[in-house]
């Protein structure tokens, strides 16, 4: 503080010194001239004083600025490295997606909300017969009314849609899905060859089953005729084996007829309760012999339009399995109810259950449960396959939920089938 006071006093004397000198020499300048000369003379020492006082502050600012620039440079280098790594990762993902897109077995189109084709893979050429379709609108390259209608439905907020389109290039299964970021994904696969192979297989199975009927009938008749001449117990064993093969051929023929559409459905409006009682009555004796309780929950009376033969076959197969793969002291429950304009039928049992890994395969042809878990059972593995295809023919769906050694639940959901008008007899 003392040093600052002395500096201020010295500065003041420097400012007044020119005016005092002029007065001593008898010169009387104007007050403004004297003041100007004093300021000019004082400016030089004032600058020296200011420089000496502010020099440390300037050095400090220079140092801080240099440190900040260094820190900024480090951060910029780090940010540049992160951006480069993100670009490389994004490029890798882009290449992976591109490889998957090009290598897909199905044809693939990506459309925007205006049905403009943004991307396509090589397989779409088989369907569209166009090499370069990017930038074109879908109606310009494909005029299938079914496809365009499905695309517009999904675009307007509908659920994913599947359909079949047949053109000069084959039979195509097409799926249309909405993308979360906007636009549509259209997948197309040629299934004509697969359909033809399936049709040939079904025809072969159907013809084989049909041709085996007559020889089996002859064998059974012959065994029954020679019963007394065969070794003791041989005739019943042979008859049982013939019956088993006969049942197999019958079920094979039935399954093939369902798959090929040759089995016609004749839905009629009728009461459901009599059918449920009939199914329960058919299996009550078998259940009692196995010490299994068969429960029928009829509920309210339900009038529904259904094919009695087809629905009876579905329920018979399900109840048969529930009784066959149960245990002494167990139970089977058959129930039906209406839910949201659908008919819901359930067959629940307290049997051995189905392992989680096999839940998706039980409705396949010739599926058999593990023989170690079900000793003595001689199922053919076609019953549930018939159930699945019959339910699909009736426009319904079937679901399965099972916990091993606790409970197995088959749930069949059927919509109301339109009643076929009676055939008019020719005049």
C-alpha positions as CSV (number, residue, x, y, z in Angstrom):
1,X,0.0,0.0,0.0
2,X,2.8,2.4,0.8
3,X,4.5,1.7,-2.5
4,X,1.3,2.5,-4.3
5,X,0.8,5.8,-2.5
6,X,4.4,6.9,-3.4
7,X,3.7,6.0,-7.0
8,X,0.6,8.1,-7.1
9,X,2.4,11.1,-5.4
10,X,5.2,10.8,-8.0
11,X,2.7,10.7,-10.8
12,X,0.9,13.8,-9.5
13,X,4.2,15.8,-9.3
14,X,5.1,14.7,-12.8
15,X,1.8,16.1,-14.0
16,X,2.2,19.5,-12.2
17,X,5.9,19.9,-12.9
18,X,5.5,21.5,-16.5
19,X,3.0,24.0,-15.3
20,X,5.2,25.1,-12.4
21,X,8.2,25.4,-14.7
22,X,6.4,27.6,-17.2
23,X,5.3,29.9,-14.4
24,X,8.8,30.3,-13.0
25,X,10.1,31.4,-16.5
26,X,7.4,34.0,-16.7
27,X,5.5,32.2,-19.4
28,X,1.7,32.4,-19.0
29,X,0.1,29.8,-21.3
30,X,-3.6,29.0,-21.2
31,X,-4.8,26.6,-18.7
32,X,-5.6,24.0,-21.3
33,X,-2.2,24.2,-22.9
34,X,-0.5,23.8,-19.6
35,X,-2.6,20.9,-18.7
36,X,-2.0,19.2,-22.1
37,X,1.8,19.5,-21.7
38,X,1.6,18.1,-18.2
39,X,-0.4,15.1,-19.4
40,X,2.0,14.4,-22.3
41,X,5.0,14.6,-20.0
42,X,3.2,12.3,-17.5
43,X,2.1,9.7,-20.1
44,X,5.5,8.1,-20.4
45,X,6.1,7.3,-16.7
46,X,2.5,6.3,-16.3
47,X,3.0,3.7,-19.1
48,X,6.1,2.5,-17.4
49,X,4.2,2.2,-14.1
50,X,1.2,0.4,-15.7
51,X,3.5,-2.1,-17.4
52,X,5.3,-2.9,-14.2
53,X,2.1,-3.4,-12.3
54,X,0.2,-5.5,-14.9
55,X,3.1,-7.7,-16.1
56,X,2.5,-10.5,-13.6
57,X,-1.2,-10.5,-14.5
58,X,-0.4,-10.8,-18.2
59,X,2.0,-13.7,-17.5
60,X,-0.7,-15.4,-15.5
61,X,-3.3,-15.0,-18.3
62,X,-0.8,-16.3,-20.9
63,X,-0.1,-19.3,-18.8
64,X,-3.8,-20.1,-18.2
65,X,-4.6,-19.7,-21.8
66,X,-1.8,-22.0,-22.8
67,X,-3.0,-24.7,-20.3
68,X,-6.5,-24.3,-21.6
69,X,-5.4,-24.7,-25.2
70,X,-3.4,-27.8,-24.3
71,X,-6.4,-29.4,-22.5
72,X,-8.7,-28.5,-25.4
73,X,-6.2,-30.1,-27.8
74,X,-6.2,-33.3,-25.8
75,X,-10.0,-33.4,-25.7
76,X,-10.2,-32.8,-29.4
77,X,-7.8,-35.6,-30.1
78,X,-9.7,-37.9,-27.9
79,X,-13.0,-36.9,-29.5
80,X,-11.5,-37.4,-33.0
81,X,-10.4,-40.9,-32.0
82,X,-13.9,-41.8,-30.6
83,X,-15.5,-40.5,-33.8
84,X,-13.2,-42.6,-35.9
85,X,-13.9,-45.7,-33.8
86,X,-17.7,-45.1,-34.1
87,X,-17.4,-44.7,-37.8
88,X,-15.4,-47.9,-38.1
89,X,-18.0,-49.8,-36.0
90,X,-20.9,-48.3,-38.0
91,X,-19.2,-49.3,-41.3
92,X,-18.7,-52.8,-40.0
93,X,-22.4,-53.1,-39.0
94,X,-23.4,-51.6,-42.4
95,X,-21.2,-54.2,-44.2
96,X,-22.7,-57.0,-42.1
97,X,-26.2,-55.9,-42.8
98,X,-25.5,-55.5,-46.5
99,X,-24.0,-59.1,-46.7
100,X,-27.0,-60.5,-44.9
101,X,-29.4,-58.5,-47.1
102,X,-27.7,-59.7,-50.3
103,X,-27.4,-63.3,-49.1
104,X,-31.0,-63.7,-48.0
105,X,-32.8,-66.7,-49.5
106,X,-36.0,-64.5,-49.8
107,X,-36.4,-61.5,-52.0
108,X,-36.5,-58.4,-50.0
109,X,-37.8,-54.9,-50.7
110,X,-37.7,-51.9,-48.4
111,X,-40.4,-49.3,-49.2
112,X,-41.0,-45.8,-47.9
113,X,-44.5,-44.4,-47.0
114,X,-45.1,-43.5,-50.6
115,X,-44.4,-47.1,-51.8
116,X,-41.1,-46.0,-53.3
117,X,-38.5,-48.8,-53.4
118,X,-35.5,-47.7,-51.3
119,X,-33.5,-51.0,-51.3
120,X,-33.8,-54.4,-53.0
121,X,-31.7,-57.6,-53.0
122,X,-30.8,-59.8,-56.0
123,X,-33.6,-62.3,-55.2
124,X,-36.3,-59.8,-56.0
125,X,-35.3,-60.0,-59.7
126,X,-36.9,-63.4,-59.8
127,X,-40.2,-61.9,-58.7
128,X,-40.2,-58.5,-60.4
129,X,-38.1,-59.4,-63.5
130,X,-36.4,-56.0,-63.1
131,X,-32.7,-55.5,-62.4
132,X,-32.8,-51.9,-61.1
133,X,-35.9,-51.0,-59.2
134,X,-34.5,-48.6,-56.6
135,X,-36.2,-45.3,-56.8
136,X,-39.3,-46.7,-58.6
137,X,-42.7,-47.0,-56.9
138,X,-43.9,-50.6,-56.3
139,X,-47.1,-50.2,-58.5
140,X,-44.8,-49.4,-61.4
141,X,-43.0,-52.7,-61.3
142,X,-45.7,-55.1,-59.8
143,X,-49.4,-54.8,-60.4
144,X,-50.7,-57.7,-58.3
145,X,-53.9,-56.5,-56.7
146,X,-53.4,-58.8,-53.7
147,X,-49.9,-57.5,-53.0
148,X,-50.8,-53.9,-53.4
149,X,-53.8,-54.2,-51.2
150,X,-51.8,-56.0,-48.5
151,X,-49.1,-53.3,-48.7
152,X,-51.6,-50.5,-48.3
153,X,-53.3,-52.2,-45.3
154,X,-50.1,-52.7,-43.4
155,X,-49.0,-49.1,-44.3
156,X,-52.3,-47.8,-42.8
157,X,-51.5,-49.3,-39.5
158,X,-52.5,-52.9,-40.0
159,X,-50.9,-56.1,-38.6
160,X,-48.2,-58.0,-40.6
161,X,-49.8,-59.7,-43.6
162,X,-49.0,-62.9,-45.4
163,X,-50.4,-64.0,-48.8
164,X,-49.7,-66.1,-51.8
165,X,-49.2,-64.6,-55.2
166,X,-49.0,-66.7,-58.4
167,X,-47.5,-65.2,-61.5
168,X,-45.5,-66.4,-64.6
169,X,-42.4,-66.7,-62.4
170,X,-43.9,-69.2,-59.9
171,X,-45.9,-69.3,-56.7
172,X,-44.7,-66.9,-54.1
173,X,-45.3,-66.6,-50.4
174,X,-45.1,-62.9,-49.5
175,X,-45.0,-61.3,-46.0
176,X,-45.5,-57.5,-45.5
177,X,-44.3,-56.0,-42.2
178,X,-44.2,-52.4,-41.0
179,X,-40.8,-51.0,-39.9
180,X,-40.5,-49.1,-36.6
181,X,-38.6,-46.3,-38.3
182,X,-41.3,-45.9,-41.0
183,X,-41.9,-47.7,-44.3
184,X,-42.4,-51.3,-45.1
185,X,-40.4,-54.6,-45.4
186,X,-41.7,-57.0,-48.1
187,X,-40.3,-60.5,-48.1
188,X,-41.0,-62.9,-50.9
189,X,-40.1,-66.6,-51.4
190,X,-40.9,-68.9,-54.3
191,X,-42.7,-72.0,-52.9
192,X,-44.0,-73.6,-56.1
193,X,-41.4,-76.4,-56.0
194,X,-42.0,-77.0,-52.3
195,X,-45.7,-77.1,-52.8
196,X,-45.3,-79.6,-55.7
197,X,-43.1,-81.8,-53.6
198,X,-45.5,-81.7,-50.7
199,X,-48.4,-82.5,-53.0
200,X,-46.5,-85.5,-54.4
201,X,-45.7,-86.8,-51.0
202,X,-49.3,-86.4,-49.8
203,X,-50.6,-88.2,-52.9
204,X,-48.1,-91.0,-52.4
205,X,-49.1,-91.5,-48.8
206,X,-52.8,-91.4,-49.7
207,X,-52.4,-93.9,-52.5
208,X,-50.3,-96.2,-50.3
209,X,-52.8,-96.1,-47.5
210,X,-55.6,-96.9,-49.9
211,X,-53.7,-99.7,-51.6
212,X,-52.9,-101.4,-48.2
213,X,-56.5,-101.6,-47.1
214,X,-57.4,-104.7,-49.2
215,X,-54.3,-106.8,-48.4
216,X,-54.8,-106.1,-44.7
217,X,-58.4,-107.1,-44.9
218,X,-57.4,-110.4,-46.6
219,X,-54.6,-111.1,-44.0
220,X,-57.0,-110.5,-41.1
221,X,-59.7,-112.8,-42.6
222,X,-57.1,-115.5,-43.3
223,X,-55.7,-115.3,-39.7
224,X,-59.2,-115.6,-38.2
225,X,-60.0,-118.5,-40.5
226,X,-56.8,-120.4,-39.5
227,X,-57.1,-119.5,-35.8
228,X,-57.5,-123.1,-34.7
229,X,-54.6,-124.3,-36.8
230,X,-52.1,-121.7,-35.5
231,X,-50.0,-122.1,-32.3
232,X,-51.8,-121.0,-29.2
233,X,-51.9,-117.2,-28.9
234,X,-50.5,-116.6,-32.4
235,X,-53.8,-115.7,-33.9
236,X,-54.7,-112.9,-31.4
237,X,-51.2,-111.5,-31.8
238,X,-51.4,-111.4,-35.5
239,X,-54.9,-109.8,-35.4
240,X,-53.6,-107.1,-33.1
241,X,-50.7,-106.3,-35.4
242,X,-53.0,-106.3,-38.5
243,X,-55.4,-103.9,-36.6
244,X,-52.5,-101.7,-35.7
245,X,-51.3,-101.4,-39.4
246,X,-54.9,-100.9,-40.5
247,X,-55.3,-98.0,-38.0
248,X,-52.0,-96.5,-39.3
249,X,-53.1,-96.7,-42.9
250,X,-56.5,-95.2,-42.0
251,X,-54.9,-92.3,-40.2
252,X,-52.4,-91.7,-43.0
253,X,-55.2,-91.6,-45.5
254,X,-57.2,-89.3,-43.3
255,X,-54.3,-86.9,-42.7
256,X,-53.5,-86.8,-46.5
257,X,-57.1,-86.2,-47.3
258,X,-57.2,-83.2,-44.9
259,X,-54.0,-81.8,-46.2
260,X,-55.0,-82.0,-49.8
261,X,-58.4,-80.5,-49.1
262,X,-60.3,-83.6,-50.3
263,X,-62.0,-83.9,-46.9
264,X,-65.0,-81.5,-47.2
265,X,-66.4,-79.8,-44.1
266,X,-70.2,-79.3,-43.7
267,X,-70.7,-76.8,-40.8
268,X,-74.2,-76.6,-39.4
269,X,-75.7,-74.6,-36.6
270,X,-76.2,-77.0,-33.7
271,X,-76.0,-77.6,-30.0
272,X,-72.5,-78.4,-28.7
273,X,-73.5,-80.2,-25.5
274,X,-74.6,-83.5,-27.1
275,X,-71.2,-83.8,-28.8
276,X,-69.3,-83.2,-25.5
277,X,-71.4,-85.8,-23.8
278,X,-70.8,-88.3,-26.6
279,X,-67.0,-87.8,-26.4
280,X,-67.0,-88.2,-22.6
281,X,-69.2,-91.3,-22.8
282,X,-66.9,-92.9,-25.4
283,X,-63.8,-92.7,-23.1
284,X,-65.5,-93.1,-19.7
285,X,-65.0,-96.9,-19.5
286,X,-61.3,-96.7,-20.6
287,X,-60.7,-94.0,-18.0
288,X,-62.3,-96.0,-15.3
289,X,-60.2,-99.1,-16.1
290,X,-57.1,-96.9,-15.7
291,X,-58.5,-95.4,-12.5
292,X,-58.7,-91.9,-14.1
293,X,-61.5,-89.5,-13.4
294,X,-63.1,-88.0,-16.5
295,X,-64.7,-84.7,-15.8
296,X,-67.1,-82.9,-18.2
297,X,-67.7,-79.3,-17.6
298,X,-70.7,-78.5,-19.8
299,X,-71.4,-74.9,-18.6
300,X,-74.1,-72.9,-20.4
301,X,-75.7,-74.4,-23.5
302,X,-73.8,-73.2,-26.6
303,X,-75.2,-73.1,-30.1
304,X,-72.4,-73.0,-32.7
305,X,-71.9,-73.5,-36.4
306,X,-69.4,-76.4,-36.8
307,X,-68.7,-79.6,-38.6
308,X,-69.7,-82.3,-36.2
309,X,-67.4,-85.0,-37.7
310,X,-64.3,-82.8,-37.7
311,X,-64.8,-81.4,-34.3
312,X,-65.6,-84.8,-32.9
313,X,-62.4,-86.1,-34.3
314,X,-60.4,-83.3,-32.7
315,X,-61.9,-83.8,-29.3
316,X,-61.6,-87.6,-29.5
317,X,-57.9,-87.5,-30.3
318,X,-57.2,-85.0,-27.5
319,X,-59.2,-86.9,-24.9
320,X,-57.7,-90.2,-26.0
321,X,-54.2,-88.8,-25.5
322,X,-55.1,-87.3,-22.2
323,X,-56.4,-90.7,-20.9
324,X,-53.6,-92.8,-22.5
325,X,-50.7,-90.8,-21.1
326,X,-52.2,-90.3,-17.7
327,X,-51.5,-92.1,-14.4
328,X,-53.7,-94.0,-11.9
329,X,-55.6,-91.6,-9.7
330,X,-55.3,-88.8,-12.3
331,X,-58.0,-86.8,-14.0
332,X,-59.0,-85.4,-17.4
333,X,-61.2,-82.4,-17.8
334,X,-63.2,-81.5,-21.0
335,X,-64.8,-78.0,-21.1
336,X,-66.2,-75.5,-23.6
337,X,-67.2,-71.9,-23.4
338,X,-67.7,-68.8,-25.6
339,X,-65.1,-66.0,-25.4
340,X,-65.3,-62.8,-27.5
341,X,-67.2,-64.4,-30.4
342,X,-65.0,-67.5,-30.5
343,X,-65.6,-71.0,-29.2
344,X,-62.9,-72.2,-26.7
345,X,-62.5,-75.9,-26.0
346,X,-60.0,-77.2,-23.5
347,X,-58.7,-80.7,-22.7
348,X,-56.7,-80.6,-19.5
349,X,-55.1,-83.6,-17.8
350,X,-52.9,-84.4,-14.8
351,X,-50.7,-86.8,-16.7
352,X,-46.9,-87.0,-17.2
353,X,-46.6,-83.8,-19.1
354,X,-44.4,-82.9,-22.1
355,X,-40.8,-81.7,-21.8
356,X,-40.4,-78.0,-22.8
357,X,-38.0,-78.9,-25.6
358,X,-40.7,-81.1,-27.3
359,X,-43.7,-78.7,-27.1
360,X,-43.1,-77.5,-30.6
361,X,-43.0,-81.0,-32.1
362,X,-45.9,-82.8,-30.6
363,X,-48.2,-81.9,-33.5
364,X,-45.8,-83.2,-36.1
365,X,-46.4,-86.5,-38.0
366,X,-45.1,-89.6,-36.2
367,X,-44.2,-87.7,-33.1
368,X,-43.8,-90.1,-30.2
369,X,-43.2,-89.4,-26.5
370,X,-40.2,-90.9,-25.0
371,X,-40.9,-94.6,-24.6
372,X,-39.0,-94.7,-21.4
373,X,-41.5,-92.3,-19.9
374,X,-44.5,-94.0,-21.4
375,X,-43.9,-97.8,-21.4
376,X,-46.5,-100.0,-23.0
377,X,-48.1,-97.2,-25.0
378,X,-48.5,-98.0,-28.7
379,X,-49.5,-94.7,-30.3
380,X,-48.7,-94.0,-33.9
381,X,-47.8,-90.4,-33.6
382,X,-50.5,-89.1,-36.1
383,X,-53.4,-88.2,-33.7
384,X,-52.2,-84.7,-32.9
385,X,-51.1,-84.0,-36.5
386,X,-54.7,-84.7,-37.5
387,X,-55.9,-82.4,-34.8
388,X,-53.7,-79.6,-35.9
389,X,-54.7,-79.8,-39.6
390,X,-58.4,-80.2,-38.8
391,X,-58.3,-77.1,-36.5
392,X,-56.6,-75.2,-39.3
393,X,-59.2,-76.4,-41.8
394,X,-61.9,-75.0,-39.5
395,X,-60.1,-71.6,-39.4
396,X,-59.0,-72.0,-35.8
397,X,-55.9,-72.3,-33.8
398,X,-54.5,-74.7,-31.2
399,X,-52.2,-74.0,-28.3
400,X,-50.4,-76.2,-25.8
401,X,-49.2,-75.6,-22.3
402,X,-47.5,-78.3,-20.2
403,X,-45.7,-78.7,-17.0
404,X,-44.0,-82.1,-16.5
405,X,-45.7,-84.3,-13.9
406,X,-48.2,-81.5,-13.2
407,X,-50.6,-80.7,-16.0
408,X,-51.0,-80.6,-19.8
409,X,-53.5,-78.2,-21.4
410,X,-54.7,-78.3,-25.0
411,X,-56.7,-75.2,-26.0
412,X,-58.6,-75.0,-29.3
413,X,-60.1,-71.7,-30.4
414,X,-62.6,-71.7,-33.3
415,X,-64.3,-68.9,-35.0
416,X,-67.9,-69.3,-36.2
417,X,-67.9,-71.1,-39.5
418,X,-70.3,-70.0,-42.2
419,X,-73.1,-72.4,-42.7
420,X,-73.1,-74.0,-46.1
421,X,-76.4,-73.6,-47.9
422,X,-78.3,-76.8,-48.6
423,X,-77.7,-78.3,-52.1
424,X,-80.7,-77.9,-54.4
425,X,-81.8,-81.1,-56.0
426,X,-82.0,-80.8,-59.8
427,X,-85.5,-80.5,-61.2
